[in-house]
Amino acid sequence: MPLTAEAATLQVQERLKAIQSLIHELENERRRNEGNINNILKVQGRMGTEDKSMMYQHKVKALYKAGITDCLQEENLIRQALQKIHEIRAIRNERRIEARNAGNKETIRRGALMVMLEISAQTLPLFVGKPGEKPPPLCGAIPAESSYIAKPGDMVAALVKVTDQENWIIAEVVQFLSSQKYEVDDIDEEQKDRHILSKRRIVPLPVMRANPETDAHALFPKGTTVMALYPQTTCFYKAIVNSLPTTATEGYELLFEDPGYPEGYSPPLHVAQRYVISIKPNKKFSATSTL
């Protein structure tokens, strides 16, 4: 059953109230935890000699156990708040898709589209795993599983044919058809094209960022040839990873193939994790993917 505007608004408001409550609870938890941290520092300061260290050993262990419990509680509250944010984004996306299907597709100017793409990359959820947890598929450079089916509203890279040339563009999934093909929309309002494409012509974009400080293995190594969204465009081109992100908010530094430069590559350009993906084997790709 389609989600009405009124129902969507109520669901979003409920989740916003839940987030507000969780934030207050988190702040209270942190204040309470500060006392335990101060006690740990005080006890450590008194452990100046070997004799005293034995005296305070059991007390320190108890304080550390309490500190670990406190941290886990804070983590739980933060994850609950992040889940509510994820639900809000899903509700709004569902409403947007329903509006589009009803023929109320919003017209987005080129400049606004570029800003939207940038914000989408910046707000992409960051994977923060629990101890021993590995990043899942579609986190950073980790590709989707072969059986993965992108959902309506998901952003993908799509290999489309325009006149006699094939290009990789950023597109939005409309639906996955029973013929094992995708129906996708070109997000560029200047084109306003809808395409029916085989699954092999679609590459799902990452749904989570990888943290370089904890999951560097989920990033493309330096020197890797990738497909990446050229800045201020809606097309993907071949590029080489020149340097990796060093923080969770940074993008890759890439060298795009460009015959317009003597070296055959563009100057270093920064591209967000969301728009850097594995290159798809395609005989025509190298002939049509340079700027």
C-alpha positions in Angstrom: 0.0 0.0 0.0 1.5 3.4 -1.0 2.6 5.7 1.8 0.5 8.8 1.9 2.1 12.2 2.5 0.3 12.5 5.9 1.4 9.1 7.0 5.0 9.7 5.9 5.0 13.0 7.8 3.7 11.3 11.0 6.3 8.5 10.7 9.1 11.1 10.2 7.9 13.1 13.2 7.8 10.0 15.4 11.4 9.2 14.5 12.6 12.7 15.0 11.1 12.6 18.5 12.8 9.3 19.2 16.1 10.8 18.0 15.6 13.8 20.3 15.0 11.5 23.3 18.0 9.3 22.4 20.3 12.4 22.2 19.1 13.6 25.7 19.7 10.1 27.0 23.1 9.9 25.4 24.1 13.3 26.9 23.0 12.2 30.4 25.0 8.9 29.9 28.1 10.8 29.0 27.9 13.1 31.9 27.5 10.1 34.2 30.4 8.4 32.5 32.7 11.4 33.0 32.7 10.7 36.8 33.9 7.2 36.2 36.7 8.4 33.8 37.8 11.0 36.4 38.0 8.3 39.1 40.1 6.1 36.8 42.6 9.0 36.3 42.7 9.7 40.0 43.5 6.1 40.9 46.1 5.8 38.2 47.7 8.9 39.5 48.0 7.3 43.0 49.7 4.2 41.6 53.2 5.7 41.7 54.9 2.8 43.5 54.9 -0.9 43.2 53.4 -1.3 46.7 50.5 1.1 45.9 49.9 -0.5 42.6 48.9 -3.7 44.3 46.7 -1.8 46.6 44.7 -0.2 43.8 44.8 -3.0 41.3 41.4 -4.4 42.1 39.8 -1.0 42.2 41.3 -0.1 38.8 39.9 -3.3 37.3 36.5 -2.6 38.6 36.6 1.0 37.3 37.7 -0.2 33.8 34.9 -2.8 33.7 32.4 -0.1 34.5 34.0 2.2 31.9 33.6 -0.6 29.2 30.0 -1.1 30.2 29.4 2.7 29.9 31.0 2.8 26.5 28.9 0.0 25.2 25.7 1.8 26.5 26.8 4.9 24.6 27.5 2.9 21.5 24.0 1.3 21.7 22.3 4.7 22.0 24.3 6.1 19.1 23.4 3.1 16.9 19.7 3.5 17.8 19.8 7.1 16.7 21.6 6.3 13.5 18.9 3.6 12.7 16.2 6.2 13.2 18.0 8.5 10.7 18.3 5.6 8.2 14.5 5.0 8.6 13.7 8.7 7.9 15.8 8.7 4.8 14.0 5.5 3.6 10.6 7.0 4.2 11.5 10.2 2.3 13.0 8.2 -0.5 9.8 6.0 -0.7 7.7 9.2 -1.0 9.9 10.6 -3.7 9.6 7.4 -5.7 5.8 7.3 -5.3 5.6 10.9 -6.5 7.8 10.1 -9.5 5.7 7.1 -10.4 2.6 9.3 -10.2 4.1 11.7 -12.8 5.2 14.3 -10.3 8.9 14.1 -11.1 10.7 17.1 -9.7 12.8 19.2 -12.1 16.3 19.8 -10.7 18.6 22.4 -12.2 22.1 21.4 -13.1 23.8 23.4 -10.3 21.4 22.0 -7.7 21.9 18.5 -9.1 25.7 18.8 -8.5 25.1 20.0 -4.9 22.7 17.1 -4.4 25.3 14.6 -5.5 27.9 16.1 -3.2 25.6 16.1 -0.2 24.6 12.5 -1.0 28.2 11.5 -0.9 28.9 13.4 2.3 26.0 12.0 4.2 26.5 8.4 3.0 26.5 6.2 6.2 29.9 5.4 7.6 30.5 1.7 8.4 31.4 1.4 12.1 31.8 -2.3 12.9 31.9 -4.0 16.2 35.1 -5.8 17.2 35.9 -8.4 14.6 33.1 -7.4 12.2 34.2 -7.1 8.6 32.8 -4.4 6.2 29.9 -5.8 4.2 29.5 -5.7 0.4 28.9 -2.2 -1.1 31.0 -0.6 1.7 33.8 1.4 0.1 35.5 -0.6 -2.6 33.8 -3.9 -1.7 31.6 -4.8 -4.7 28.0 -6.1 -4.4 27.4 -9.9 -4.3 26.6 -11.4 -7.7 23.0 -12.1 -6.6 22.4 -8.5 -5.4 19.5 -6.6 -6.8 19.4 -2.9 -6.5 16.2 -1.4 -5.1 14.0 1.3 -6.7 15.5 4.7 -5.9 19.1 3.3 -5.6 21.9 5.1 -7.4 23.9 3.0 -9.9 26.4 3.5 -12.7 24.8 2.5 -16.0 26.4 1.8 -19.3 24.0 3.5 -21.9 24.3 4.1 -25.6 23.7 7.6 -26.8 23.8 7.9 -30.6 26.8 5.8 -31.5 28.7 6.1 -28.3 28.5 4.2 -25.0 29.0 6.0 -21.7 28.8 5.2 -18.0 26.3 7.5 -16.4 24.9 7.9 -12.9 21.3 6.7 -12.9 18.4 5.9 -10.5 16.8 2.5 -10.5 13.1 2.5 -11.4 12.6 -1.2 -11.1 14.2 -4.6 -11.7 12.2 -6.5 -14.4 11.4 -10.2 -14.6 13.6 -10.3 -17.7 16.6 -9.8 -15.5 17.0 -6.3 -16.7 16.9 -2.9 -14.9 14.8 0.1 -15.8 16.7 3.2 -14.8 16.4 6.9 -15.2 19.3 9.2 -16.2 19.5 11.7 -13.3 20.6 14.4 -15.6 17.5 16.6 -16.2 19.0 17.7 -19.6 18.7 14.2 -20.8 15.5 12.9 -19.1 16.1 9.5 -20.6 14.8 6.2 -19.3 16.8 3.0 -20.2 16.1 -0.7 -20.1 19.5 -2.4 -19.4 20.8 -5.8 -18.7 22.2 -6.5 -15.3 25.8 -6.6 -16.6 25.5 -2.9 -17.6 24.7 -1.9 -14.1 27.1 -1.3 -11.2 25.5 -0.5 -7.8 27.1 2.4 -6.0 28.4 2.0 -2.5 25.8 2.3 0.2 28.3 2.9 3.0 31.7 4.7 3.4 34.7 2.8 4.6 36.7 4.3 7.5 40.4 4.6 6.4 41.5 4.5 10.0 39.9 1.1 10.8 39.0 -0.5 7.5 41.7 0.6 5.0 41.4 -2.8 3.3 38.0 -1.8 2.1 39.5 0.9 0.0 41.0 0.7 -3.5 44.8 0.5 -3.3 47.0 3.2 -4.8 47.5 2.5 -8.5 44.2 0.8 -9.1 42.3 1.6 -12.3 38.7 2.5 -11.4 35.6 4.1 -12.8 34.8 7.4 -11.1 32.4 10.3 -11.5 34.2 13.2 -13.1 33.7 16.3 -10.9 30.8 18.5 -12.0 29.5 15.9 -14.4 27.1 12.9 -14.3 29.4 10.5 -16.2 32.0 8.0 -15.0 35.4 7.8 -16.6 38.5 5.7 -16.2 41.0 6.9 -13.6 43.9 5.8 -11.5 44.0 6.0 -7.7 46.8 8.5 -6.9 46.2 8.5 -3.1 43.6 7.1 -0.7 41.4 9.0 1.8 43.1 9.4 5.2 39.9 10.3 7.1 36.3 9.2 6.9 35.3 12.5 5.3 38.0 12.7 2.6 37.7 11.4 -1.0 40.2 9.7 -3.3 42.7 11.6 -5.2 42.4 10.4 -8.8 44.2 10.9 -12.1 41.6 10.7 -14.9 42.6 9.5 -18.4 42.6 12.5 -20.6 44.4 12.8 -23.9 44.1 16.6 -23.6 47.1 16.6 -21.3 50.7 15.7 -22.4 51.0 13.0 -19.7 47.6 11.5 -20.8 46.1 12.1 -17.4 44.3 15.0 -15.7 45.8 16.9 -12.7 44.8 15.2 -9.4 41.1 15.5 -8.7 39.2 14.5 -5.5 36.2 12.2 -5.8 34.1 10.9 -2.9 34.1 7.2 -2.1 30.5 6.8 -3.3 31.4 7.7 -6.8 34.5 5.5 -7.2 33.8 1.9 -8.3 35.4 -1.2 -9.8 35.9 -1.0 -13.6 33.6 -3.3 -15.6 35.2 -5.5 -18.3 34.0 -4.0 -21.6 35.9 -4.0 -24.9 34.4 -0.6 -25.8 35.0 1.0 -22.5 38.6 2.1 -23.1 37.5 3.7 -26.4 34.6 5.7 -25.0 35.6 6.5 -21.5 38.2 9.3 -21.8 37.3 12.9 -21.6 
